[in-house]
Amino acid sequence: MNTWNETLSIFALGGVYEIGKNMYGIQYGDEIVLIDCGSKFPDESYLGIDLIIPDVSYLLENQEKVRALIVTHGHEDHIGGIPYFLRQLNVPVYGTRLTLGLIELKLKEHNLLHQSTLISIDRDSTISLGSLTISFFQTNHSIPDCLGVVFETKAGSIVHTGDFKFDLTPVHKQSPDLHRMAEIGQKGVLALLSESTNAERPGFTPSEKHVGDRLLEAFSKAQQKIFVSTFASNVYRLQQVIDAAEATNRKLALLGRSMINVVKIASEQGYLHIPEDMLVEIEEVSELDPARVAVLCTGSQGEPMAALSRLSTSGYRHVKVERGDTVILSSSPIPGNERNVARIVDNLFIMGANVIYGSGTGMHVSGHGFQEELKLMLTLMKPKYLIPIHGEYRMLHQHRLLAESVGVDFESIFIVNNGDVVDIHDGVAVQERKIPAGNTLVDGLGIGDVGNGILRDRKHLSEDGILVIVVTRSKTDGKILSGPDLISRGFIHAPESEGLLEEATRIASEVITNLQEANVSQWNRLKQGMRESIGKFVYAKTKRRPMILPIIMDV
């Protein structure tokens, strides 16, 4: 009979039933190895939240078993949570040169770099961690140095694809290593964790080189300044913007902190090739001929404080979008960001810009494989079991259908949610248990200190406002010394509603008097009485439910 130490377990702490915050774990005996630690941006329901990262409470409970974090590539949804994770659990981090360069930037910002262990790997590296042997294979995506990961155990091999497409004409000559993938599949793959982002889209992903042709065409036609907005980490796209600027004799300025940082790291490591004297400071743009300058900026997802958003509201002193300028959005909106992007596009049109955006312009191709590429990966790997990852449920579901079409049994495909664990005993996989998983919310300097209760309060305040009732009473005999005084914020305009507030004040006084006559003096009883009575009165008069906050001060 199997013991626990012979069980091979696979689990997700983020990245399934969602886009972003990817984090997966392989546990074999007393070793846990993690793959990626990403973040995602909050939607409008997470009021005031800056970032969402994985809940790592299970890892903290088993920290003596956690051996390493392996990072497949340098996108935010795979590295954005690393500083917060290392602050709690300082384990070695393995990644390629560019990936580690981007991680270093984050660790410097968090003052964690000197206490962190970063180990460089490439596609030919092999790592031994206890009973796990880990090797890699090259894939291509929209950022250089992307790897798939192979975990070899006595129970069998587990493969994590990372983010991938099969671009056979890549911009930087980093072709997908088809021979290595086929070799891995030939040896036998027990379980495959394969990304599912574009499982709904038929065919093959167009090559990144198509975008270069469209960019050059747009640069050639533009009569004034050109602004190009894209993900800072899409290094291949940045190179094609640089190439188009060089071909049309334009200087290039960078706008946005992450854009400046990524260009610096990528050029220092040889992943970006920028002609000498092409880069200019953003302050110099207004002094140059508009037909001889381009600006490469962040904010393609409509982030409120990013460069493109500020440009669309004339938020920069040194550079402005003017009538006749060309603005290119070289990206597609992440689900949930469509409204923000549309607002920026509207603003840019109002300013008189020529805005090139949307899927029909050819200014963006995905870095994630379409259906035929997902099927090709399955055919190369020939897994016994498939765990679709990296996608919302409909994408995972569609990936399962694709797997069935190439011969994977329905019972051998596990669609898991965050926290679900697939245990493999004697080559047989089951999904029967869960571990803690969920969202950890980052709000300013606070990490995980904002929960559902606080979010509910914020939502309540944002919808109906607050009504504060202040009462001062004597500490010796409990008599009311002043108040009740009512303060309204976000509920009603006080000068126009004096009658309503006066009546609410009278009701608060009655509640206090009645409770005191009944010898009730506890704060919580007095506060509860005021909340209930004033809440009923306010709802009857306004059909609103403001947050009612009684404050009783003893002096």
Disulfide bonds with the S-S distance in Angstrom:
none
